[in-house]
């Protein structure tokens, strides 16, 4: 397969969504492109076979991740996402897999999920048929669930903390000049982006310090029986045990917390927002998924998470949402030494971008690739859990696959199921489904550019929904 060198450069991405620009270029030049992004040599992969080469077959040559300004600042330069493949990365990833995001751990958050979703339903049932910004409510829900799981409770700075995370997300989107010209350090300040991120980080850091200090005080209080099993306590336990192979400091604890919010909370909320948008834009799919849910739970107030696993069409809706709207449309690697792909020599420190969004819209692998059609997954073995279908890898694949898939799915499926069970939905002001704005916004995750405004009408009961 020939590798085509495109003359496109950094300015071509100005004010555009990178995954869409790269998809257009791939359609023109082919599935492997060499680009010069400022000072950075880059290779763009847009085929499942080549994605497998990078992520699995030759992953030892592409096991490193490039650094990006926003991620480094907001995660204390200690992110497991961009950490080089080394003992530090292995130890940090083990914390996620074994201590924080295991199936047992995710199950322990079940009560939190149920209580917060119930609170959302109560709020919606009191809307009185008026238009509501569902996007805001979904993101607030996701942040609150993650806050309670991480901190053991809703924190006193919850609104400010949520606002700061939203601001960081907004500032961090897309390619930044400093990421494309890393030798010109002043660019981060010249664009104002670095200054904005540092201001957000300073306030977030102060809030996290308060939270950690409160937890340390709790640990010294032997007069009361406390449940010290939230994420911060788990991490403090690891710090006190001193059994990790590196100096596990407070900055590492705060870095993990920030990653949980950006990767866990944002991913769940973004997926729910897109799923509801696609269902409103496609009334037949909405009717079909609601019929399945209401048939399965008819007459029941409480929906059990185990029973949700029997809802094949709902699960197909979630898969189709991830296909059309992967939370992170591009995944990046960095070549380690000289290596080859399809016989083409890649120099050391080349950024390799895999267009996850483009792979999932490739008409060579998907019929009606740009259409929302959940039925394509019914009876299909194509899935994203194990990362073996490289035309569909919204959470990545290989040794750097996202460890939070189970956590995200638990939040997404329960929330969607209950929203669709308890309410009928329509767009406000007589808006037709085809008029719904589906533009994307750049950020750490790919959200809707315009929040989803809807009218929710209670289906089962006209009165406010009572707690189970």
Secondary structure in CASP SS format (residue, H / E / C, confidence):
PFRMAT SS
TARGET T0000
AUTHOR 0000-0000-0000
METHOD secondary structure of the structure
MODEL  1
X C 1.00
X C 1.00
X C 1.00
X E 1.00
X E 1.00
X E 1.00
X E 1.00
X E 1.00
X E 1.00
X H 1.00
X H 1.00
X H 1.00
X H 1.00
X C 1.00
X C 1.00
X C 1.00
X C 1.00
X H 1.00
X H 1.00
X H 1.00
X H 1.00
X H 1.00
X H 1.00
X H 1.00
X H 1.00
X H 1.00
X H 1.00
X H 1.00
X H 1.00
X C 1.00
X C 1.00
X E 1.00
X E 1.00
X E 1.00
X E 1.00
X E 1.00
X E 1.00
X C 1.00
X C 1.00
X E 1.00
X E 1.00
X E 1.00
X E 1.00
X E 1.00
X E 1.00
X C 1.00
X C 1.00
X H 1.00
X H 1.00
X H 1.00
X H 1.00
X H 1.00
X H 1.00
X H 1.00
X H 1.00
X H 1.00
X H 1.00
X C 1.00
X H 1.00
X H 1.00
X H 1.00
X C 1.00
X C 1.00
X E 1.00
X C 1.00
X C 1.00
X C 1.00
X C 1.00
X H 1.00
X H 1.00
X H 1.00
X H 1.00
X H 1.00
X H 1.00
X C 1.00
X C 1.00
X C 1.00
X C 1.00
X C 1.00
X C 1.00
X C 1.00
X C 1.00
X C 1.00
X C 1.00
X C 1.00
X C 1.00
X H 1.00
X H 1.00
X H 1.00
X H 1.00
X H 1.00
X H 1.00
X H 1.00
X H 1.00
X H 1.00
X H 1.00
X H 1.00
X H 1.00
X H 1.00
X H 1.00
X C 1.00
X C 1.00
X H 1.00
X H 1.00
X H 1.00
X H 1.00
X H 1.00
X H 1.00
X C 1.00
X H 1.00
X H 1.00
X H 1.00
X H 1.00
X H 1.00
X H 1.00
X H 1.00
X H 1.00
X H 1.00
X H 1.00
X H 1.00
X H 1.00
X H 1.00
X H 1.00
X H 1.00
X H 1.00
X C 1.00
X C 1.00
X C 1.00
X C 1.00
X C 1.00
X C 1.00
X E 1.00
X E 1.00
X H 1.00
X H 1.00
X H 1.00
X H 1.00
X H 1.00
X H 1.00
X H 1.00
X H 1.00
X H 1.00
X H 1.00
X H 1.00
X H 1.00
X H 1.00
X H 1.00
X H 1.00
X H 1.00
X H 1.00
X H 1.00
X C 1.00
X C 1.00
X C 1.00
X C 1.00
X C 1.00
X C 1.00
X H 1.00
X H 1.00
X H 1.00
X H 1.00
X H 1.00
X H 1.00
X H 1.00
X H 1.00
X H 1.00
X H 1.00
X H 1.00
X H 1.00
X H 1.00
X H 1.00
X C 1.00
X C 1.00
X C 1.00
X C 1.00
X C 1.00
X H 1.00
X H 1.00
X H 1.00
X H 1.00
X C 1.00
X C 1.00
X C 1.00
X C 1.00
X C 1.00
X C 1.00
X H 1.00
X H 1.00
X H 1.00
X H 1.00
X C 1.00
X C 1.00
X H 1.00
X H 1.00
X H 1.00
X H 1.00
X H 1.00
X H 1.00
X H 1.00
X H 1.00
X H 1.00
X H 1.00
X H 1.00
X H 1.00
X H 1.00
X H 1.00
X H 1.00
X H 1.00
X H 1.00
X H 1.00
X H 1.00
X H 1.00
X H 1.00
X H 1.00
X H 1.00
X H 1.00
X H 1.00
X H 1.00
X H 1.00
X C 1.00
X C 1.00
X C 1.00
X C 1.00
X C 1.00
X C 1.00
X C 1.00
X C 1.00
X C 1.00
X C 1.00
X C 1.00
X H 1.00
X H 1.00
X H 1.00
X H 1.00
X H 1.00
X H 1.00
X H 1.00
X H 1.00
X H 1.00
X H 1.00
X H 1.00
X C 1.00
X C 1.00
X C 1.00
X C 1.00
X C 1.00
X C 1.00
X C 1.00
X C 1.00
X H 1.00
X H 1.00
X H 1.00
X H 1.00
X H 1.00
X H 1.00
X H 1.00
X H 1.00
X H 1.00
X H 1.00
X H 1.00
X H 1.00
X H 1.00
X H 1.00
X H 1.00
X H 1.00
X H 1.00
X H 1.00
X H 1.00
X H 1.00
X H 1.00
X H 1.00
X H 1.00
X H 1.00
X H 1.00
X H 1.00
X H 1.00
X H 1.00
X H 1.00
X H 1.00
X H 1.00
X H 1.00
X C 1.00
X H 1.00
X H 1.00
X H 1.00
X H 1.00
X H 1.00
X H 1.00
X H 1.00
X H 1.00
X H 1.00
X H 1.00
X H 1.00
X H 1.00
X H 1.00
X H 1.00
X H 1.00
X C 1.00
X C 1.00
X C 1.00
X C 1.00
X C 1.00
X C 1.00
X C 1.00
X H 1.00
X H 1.00
X H 1.00
X H 1.00
X C 1.00
X C 1.00
X C 1.00
X H 1.00
X H 1.00
X H 1.00
X H 1.00
X H 1.00
X H 1.00
X H 1.00
X H 1.00
X H 1.00
X H 1.00
X H 1.00
X H 1.00
X H 1.00
X C 1.00
X C 1.00
X C 1.00
X C 1.00
X C 1.00
X E 1.00
X E 1.00
X E 1.00
X E 1.00
X E 1.00
X C 1.00
X C 1.00
X C 1.00
X C 1.00
X E 1.00
X E 1.00
X E 1.00
X C 1.00
X C 1.00
X E 1.00
X E 1.00
X E 1.00
X C 1.00
X C 1.00
X C 1.00
X C 1.00
X E 1.00
X E 1.00
X E 1.00
X E 1.00
X E 1.00
X H 1.00
X H 1.00
X H 1.00
X H 1.00
X C 1.00
X C 1.00
X C 1.00
X C 1.00
X C 1.00
X C 1.00
X C 1.00
X C 1.00
X C 1.00
X C 1.00
X C 1.00
X C 1.00
X C 1.00
X C 1.00
X H 1.00
X H 1.00
X H 1.00
X H 1.00
X C 1.00
X C 1.00
X C 1.00
X C 1.00
X C 1.00
X C 1.00
X C 1.00
X C 1.00
X C 1.00
X C 1.00
X C 1.00
X C 1.00
X C 1.00
X C 1.00
X C 1.00
X C 1.00
X C 1.00
X C 1.00
X C 1.00
X C 1.00
X H 1.00
X H 1.00
X H 1.00
X C 1.00
X C 1.00
X C 1.00
X C 1.00
X H 1.00
X H 1.00
X H 1.00
X H 1.00
X H 1.00
X H 1.00
X H 1.00
X H 1.00
X H 1.00
X H 1.00
X H 1.00
X H 1.00
X H 1.00
X H 1.00
X H 1.00
X H 1.00
X H 1.00
X H 1.00
X E 1.00
X E 1.00
X E 1.00
X E 1.00
X E 1.00
X C 1.00
X C 1.00
X C 1.00
X C 1.00
X C 1.00
X H 1.00
X H 1.00
X H 1.00
X C 1.00
X C 1.00
X C 1.00
X C 1.00
X E 1.00
X E 1.00
X C 1.00
X C 1.00
X C 1.00
X C 1.00
X C 1.00
X E 1.00
X E 1.00
X C 1.00
X C 1.00
X C 1.00
X C 1.00
X E 1.00
X E 1.00
X E 1.00
X E 1.00
X E 1.00
X E 1.00
X C 1.00
X C 1.00
X C 1.00
X C 1.00
X C 1.00
X C 1.00
X C 1.00
X C 1.00
X C 1.00
X C 1.00
END
